[in-house]
Amino acid sequence: MPDGTPRKVVGKIPQRTPAESLEWLVRQYESMGLKLPFPKGVFRFKTFEEADAWEMKHRIAAAVKRLRDHQR
């Protein structure tokens, strides 16, 4: 290919607006069932250890919930 043009086109890349791309990403994220294992918001802790314990508690609770949902 001396002129640099492709000889075969297999598929097309869909051209989306930024709003359509964002909506597509949101649908993909929701379809995977991914959620944060802890509540949204701003939380203040006195120590890093306290924050780590809080985060671990919520991660474990989310894992237990996923396991129960999976077993059903």
N, C-alpha and C positions, 0 to 999 in steps of 0.2 A: 504494500500500500504506500506508494511514494507520495501520493497527494494527501494522505492523512485522514481520508474519509472512511468510516466503518463500512464493511461489506454487508453486515447482517445486523438487524435490530431485533432483539428478542422481545422486549417489552418497553412500555413507556413508564416514565416516572411521573406520577400525577402532580400537576402544578396546583398547589393550594395557597390560599391567602394565609397570612399569619393567624387570623382568627380560626380558620378551618383547621390549620395545623394544631393549634392549641386544643381545640375541641377533640380532635383525633387522639392526641396524647392523653387527654382526660379519660376518654372512653377506653383506651388501652390500659391505663392504670387501674380504672375501676373494674375492668373485666378480669384482671389478674387477682382481684380480691385483696389488694394490698392496703393495709391501713396502719396508721401509727399505733404502736403498742401502748401508748399513753395518751392522756387527754391533751388537747391543744390548749395553748395559753401560756402565760408567763408565770413561772413558779420561782419563789425565792427560798433559798436554803442557807442555813448558817455555815455549813461545811460541805466540802466535796463528798465526804463519806455519806452524809445525809442524802445528798442528791443522788449518789450512786445507788444507795439502798432503795430509794423511792423508784428510780428507773428500773432496777432489777425486779422489784415487786410487780410493777406494771407489765414488764416483759414476760414474766412467768405467768401472770394471769392471762395475758393474751395467748400464750402458747397453750395453756390448759384449755382455753375456750376453742382455739383452732382444733385441738385434738378431739374435744367432745363433738364439735361440729363435723369433723371428718368421720368419726365413728358412727354417726347417725345415718 
